[in-house]
Amino acid sequence: MTSRKKSSYIKATEFLIQIKAILGKSLEHEALWIFQQVLGKNDISDLSLNQTQIRRIEAIVEKRLGGKPLQLLLGQYPFRKINLKTQRGVFIPRMETEMMIDLIPNDLPSNIILDLCCGSGPIGLSIKKEKEDLVVILLDISKKAIKLAQRNARMNNISIDIIRGNGLSCFKDNSFSAILCNPPYIPISDKCNLPDEVRYYDPNLSLFSGKDGLDFIKTIATISFTKLKNKGFLCYEHGDNQAEKCRNILNMNGFIQITSYKDMAERDRFTSCRKP
């Protein structure tokens, strides 16, 4: 894959430059992450690579260029202050989802929060890790996702309730002070346009939601209103062209203080609101 010195060792920083060039502009930010995982060190500046480590990095890069998600190639990935195991068939959250946790207000009416469509648990586990005084419940319909979330909770020494269920019917009205959700929001017609790493590796259940991608978001807005306490907080992720429609849906369902937020790429990505 690369032209290397004949020496059995090469400086990590020197090889990092080569790997970034191979990955290209769109993926070069993943290069350091690969090195850190292979070497088991965050700071690689003074390290050298042996031939075994070089071959492992090259094998990961080759598969990554073939479209396989890096999170699956490495078997785990960092999310805010925790690490999460990955498994094919369970949705892999992207880096921008981390921002949702910073949107949680400090004036919640109680300390009970629901992570709806929790997947492997990045949102709910991160909240509990960073705000131990909160009671956080994780919910997902997928048996595989629930098992992985439980595994991730144990790996990060987090004690938390993780429930398998379809929707919010199992909870009483006025149960939560906040509901956070990274729901399916892609129109089914967009399937052929998705990158290979999404189309072939993320489960359809976590991606697609009707013709306009808003079916589940409409359901969330309707059901969450009854499950939230007064002054409760709702926030969910959505497509970068769905913000205005999401605000309208929330407004029609009686929510107030409806606000959309941009992700790191300056694209509309989250919308939040409060129950009166």
C-alpha positions as CSV (number, residue, x, y, z in Angstrom):
1,M,0.0,0.0,0.0
2,T,2.8,2.4,0.9
3,S,6.5,2.8,0.0
4,R,8.3,2.3,3.3
5,K,11.9,2.4,4.4
6,K,13.6,-1.0,4.5
7,S,14.1,-0.7,8.3
8,S,11.8,-2.9,10.4
9,Y,10.6,0.2,12.3
10,I,9.2,3.5,11.2
11,K,8.3,6.6,13.3
12,A,4.6,6.7,13.9
13,T,4.4,10.4,13.0
14,E,6.1,9.7,9.7
15,F,3.8,6.9,8.8
16,L,0.8,8.9,10.0
17,I,1.5,11.5,7.2
18,Q,1.5,8.7,4.6
19,I,-1.7,7.2,5.9
20,K,-3.5,10.6,5.9
21,A,-2.5,11.0,2.2
22,I,-3.9,7.6,1.4
23,L,-7.2,8.2,3.2
24,G,-7.7,11.5,1.5
25,K,-9.3,14.7,2.7
26,S,-12.6,13.2,3.6
27,L,-11.2,10.5,5.9
28,E,-7.8,11.9,7.0
29,H,-9.2,12.9,10.4
30,E,-9.6,9.1,11.1
31,A,-5.9,8.4,10.7
32,L,-4.8,9.4,14.2
33,W,-7.7,7.5,15.7
34,I,-6.5,4.3,13.9
35,F,-2.9,4.8,15.2
36,Q,-4.1,5.4,18.8
37,Q,-6.2,2.2,18.7
38,V,-3.5,0.1,17.2
39,L,-0.8,1.4,19.5
40,G,-3.0,1.7,22.6
41,K,-1.7,5.3,23.3
42,N,-3.2,8.7,22.8
43,D,0.1,10.4,22.3
44,I,2.0,8.7,19.5
45,S,4.6,11.5,19.0
46,D,7.6,9.5,20.4
47,L,6.5,6.0,19.2
48,S,7.8,3.8,16.4
49,L,5.9,1.1,14.6
50,N,7.0,-2.5,14.0
51,Q,6.1,-4.5,11.0
52,T,3.1,-6.1,12.7
53,Q,1.6,-2.8,13.6
54,I,2.3,-1.4,10.2
55,R,0.5,-4.3,8.5
56,R,-2.4,-4.0,10.9
57,I,-2.8,-0.3,10.1
58,E,-2.6,-0.9,6.4
59,A,-5.2,-3.7,6.6
60,I,-7.6,-1.3,8.5
61,V,-7.1,1.5,6.0
62,E,-7.7,-0.8,3.1
63,K,-11.0,-2.0,4.5
64,R,-11.9,1.6,5.4
65,L,-11.4,2.7,1.9
66,G,-13.6,-0.2,0.8
67,G,-16.5,1.4,2.7
68,K,-16.5,-0.4,6.1
69,P,-17.1,1.9,9.0
70,L,-14.0,2.6,11.1
71,Q,-16.0,1.9,14.3
72,L,-16.7,-1.6,13.2
73,L,-13.1,-2.1,12.0
74,L,-11.7,-1.1,15.4
75,G,-14.5,-2.8,17.4
76,Q,-15.0,0.2,19.6
77,Y,-15.0,4.0,19.5
78,P,-14.9,7.0,21.8
79,F,-18.0,9.0,22.4
80,R,-17.5,12.1,24.6
81,K,-16.1,10.6,27.9
82,I,-16.9,6.9,27.3
83,N,-15.9,4.1,24.9
84,L,-18.5,2.0,23.1
85,K,-18.3,-1.4,21.6
86,T,-19.7,-1.8,18.2
87,Q,-21.6,-4.6,16.4
88,R,-22.9,-5.0,12.9
89,G,-26.7,-4.6,12.9
90,V,-26.6,-1.8,15.6
91,F,-26.6,1.8,14.5
92,I,-23.3,3.6,14.8
93,P,-23.8,7.2,15.9
94,R,-21.8,9.9,14.2
95,M,-19.6,12.4,16.0
96,E,-22.1,15.3,15.7
97,T,-24.6,13.4,17.9
98,E,-22.3,14.2,20.8
99,M,-23.5,17.8,20.7
100,M,-27.1,16.9,21.7
101,I,-26.0,16.3,25.3
102,D,-24.8,19.8,25.6
103,L,-28.3,21.1,24.8
104,I,-29.9,19.7,28.0
105,P,-31.0,22.6,30.1
106,N,-30.1,23.0,33.8
107,D,-33.7,23.8,34.9
108,L,-35.4,20.5,34.3
109,P,-38.5,19.9,36.3
110,S,-37.1,16.6,37.7
111,N,-34.1,14.4,37.3
112,I,-35.6,11.6,35.1
113,I,-34.4,11.5,31.5
114,L,-35.2,9.1,28.7
115,D,-32.9,8.1,25.8
116,L,-35.4,7.0,23.1
117,C,-34.0,4.8,20.3
118,C,-30.9,4.4,22.4
119,G,-29.0,2.0,20.1
120,S,-25.7,1.1,21.6
121,G,-26.3,3.7,24.3
122,P,-24.1,6.7,23.4
123,I,-26.5,9.4,24.5
124,G,-27.9,7.9,27.6
125,L,-24.7,6.4,28.9
126,S,-22.9,9.7,28.3
127,I,-25.5,11.7,30.2
128,K,-25.3,9.3,33.2
129,K,-21.5,9.3,33.1
130,E,-21.3,13.1,33.1
131,K,-24.3,13.8,35.4
132,E,-24.5,11.1,37.9
133,D,-27.4,12.7,39.8
134,L,-29.7,12.2,36.9
135,V,-31.9,9.1,36.5
136,V,-31.5,7.9,32.9
137,I,-33.5,5.2,31.2
138,L,-32.5,3.8,27.8
139,L,-35.2,2.4,25.4
140,D,-34.9,0.6,22.1
141,I,-37.0,-1.9,20.1
142,S,-34.0,-3.8,18.9
143,K,-32.9,-6.8,21.0
144,K,-29.4,-6.6,19.5
145,A,-29.1,-3.0,20.4
146,I,-30.3,-3.5,24.0
147,K,-27.8,-6.3,24.6
148,L,-25.0,-4.1,23.2
149,A,-26.1,-1.1,25.3
150,Q,-26.0,-3.3,28.4
151,R,-22.5,-4.5,27.5
152,N,-21.4,-0.9,27.0
153,A,-22.8,0.1,30.4
154,R,-20.9,-2.7,32.1
155,M,-17.7,-1.8,30.2
156,N,-18.0,1.9,31.4
157,N,-19.0,0.9,34.9
158,I,-22.4,2.7,34.6
159,S,-25.4,1.5,36.5
160,I,-28.5,2.3,34.4
161,D,-31.9,1.0,33.4
162,I,-32.0,-0.3,29.8
163,I,-35.3,-1.5,28.5
164,R,-36.5,-3.1,25.3
165,G,-39.8,-1.7,24.1
166,N,-41.7,-0.3,21.2
167,G,-42.6,3.3,21.9
168,L,-43.5,5.0,25.1
169,S,-46.8,3.1,25.9
170,C,-45.0,1.3,28.8
171,F,-44.5,4.6,30.7
172,K,-47.1,6.7,32.6
173,D,-48.0,10.2,31.5
174,N,-45.8,13.0,33.0
175,S,-42.9,10.5,33.6
176,F,-39.9,12.4,32.2
177,S,-38.2,15.7,32.6
178,A,-36.4,15.3,29.3
179,I,-36.5,13.0,26.3
180,L,-33.6,12.8,23.9
181,C,-33.7,10.8,20.7
182,N,-31.6,10.1,17.6
183,P,-34.5,8.6,15.5
184,P,-34.7,7.2,12.0
185,Y,-35.2,10.3,9.7
186,I,-34.0,9.4,6.2
187,P,-36.6,9.2,3.4
188,I,-36.8,5.7,2.0
189,S,-36.3,7.1,-1.5
190,D,-32.8,8.3,-0.4
191,K,-31.5,4.8,0.2
192,C,-29.6,4.5,-3.0
193,N,-27.8,7.8,-2.4
194,L,-26.4,6.9,1.0
195,P,-22.7,6.2,1.5
196,D,-21.8,2.5,1.5
197,E,-20.8,2.7,5.2
198,V,-24.4,3.7,6.0
199,R,-26.4,1.8,3.4
200,Y,-24.7,-1.6,4.0
201,Y,-23.8,-1.5,7.7
202,D,-26.4,0.5,9.6
203,P,-29.8,-1.3,10.1
204,N,-32.7,0.0,8.1
205,L,-34.8,0.2,11.2
206,S,-32.4,3.0,12.5
207,L,-32.3,4.9,9.2
208,F,-35.6,5.1,7.3
209,S,-38.9,6.6,8.3
210,G,-41.4,6.9,5.6
211,K,-41.6,8.9,2.4
212,D,-40.3,12.2,3.9
213,G,-38.3,10.7,6.7
214,L,-40.6,12.3,9.3
215,D,-42.9,9.5,10.3
216,F,-41.2,8.7,13.6
217,I,-40.4,12.3,14.4
218,K,-44.2,13.0,14.1
219,T,-44.9,10.1,16.5
220,I,-42.3,11.4,18.9
221,A,-43.8,14.8,19.0
222,T,-47.3,13.5,19.7
223,I,-46.5,10.9,22.3
224,S,-43.7,12.9,24.1
225,F,-46.1,15.7,24.9
226,T,-48.1,13.4,27.2
227,K,-45.0,11.6,28.7
228,L,-43.1,14.8,29.6
229,K,-43.7,16.7,32.8
230,N,-44.8,20.4,32.5
231,K,-41.7,22.4,31.4
232,G,-40.2,19.1,30.2
233,F,-37.5,19.2,27.5
234,L,-37.5,17.3,24.1
235,C,-34.6,17.2,21.7
236,Y,-34.0,15.0,18.7
237,E,-31.6,14.8,15.8
238,H,-32.9,15.2,12.2
239,G,-31.7,15.6,8.6
240,D,-30.1,18.9,7.6
241,N,-33.1,19.8,5.4
242,Q,-35.8,18.9,8.0
243,A,-35.4,21.6,10.6
244,E,-38.3,23.8,9.5
245,K,-40.7,20.9,9.2
246,C,-39.6,19.6,12.6
247,R,-40.3,23.0,14.2
248,N,-43.8,23.1,12.5
249,I,-44.5,19.5,13.8
250,L,-43.6,20.5,17.4
251,N,-45.6,23.7,17.2
252,M,-48.7,21.9,16.0
253,N,-48.3,19.5,19.0
254,G,-48.3,22.3,21.5
255,F,-44.6,22.7,22.3
256,I,-43.0,26.1,23.0
257,Q,-39.4,27.5,22.9
258,I,-38.8,25.6,19.7
259,T,-35.2,26.0,18.6
260,S,-33.0,24.4,15.9
261,Y,-29.2,24.0,16.3
262,K,-26.4,23.4,13.8
263,D,-23.8,20.6,13.9
264,M,-20.0,21.0,13.6
265,A,-20.4,21.3,9.8
266,E,-22.9,24.2,10.2
267,R,-25.8,22.1,9.1
268,D,-29.2,22.1,10.8
269,R,-29.0,18.9,12.9
270,F,-31.0,19.2,16.2
271,T,-34.3,20.7,17.3
272,S,-35.4,21.1,20.9
273,C,-38.5,22.4,22.6
274,R,-40.2,22.6,26.0
275,K,-43.7,21.5,27.2
276,P,-45.6,24.5,28.6
